[in-house]
């Protein structure tokens, strides 16, 4: 799962059906894959917004 999230963060266009199959092979179903994708994407989005606005910088 963490490898999938890293790939999603670095270059989501590189994710393929085989990545989803790898997740299924270790026990994640389609709902879990969707949740992993949504949560990681949301954190990526929020972090980029915060970085762009300088949130947390002194």
C-alpha angles and dihedrals in degrees: 000000000000092000088053092050092049090052090047090052097045100040120347091186088070093063114106140178089270090063089056090047090053089054091048091050090062095047109275115132126206093270091053092047089052091049092048090050095047095046095047092045092049092051090048090051095047092046092052092049091049092047092049091051095043094241111175096015119121 
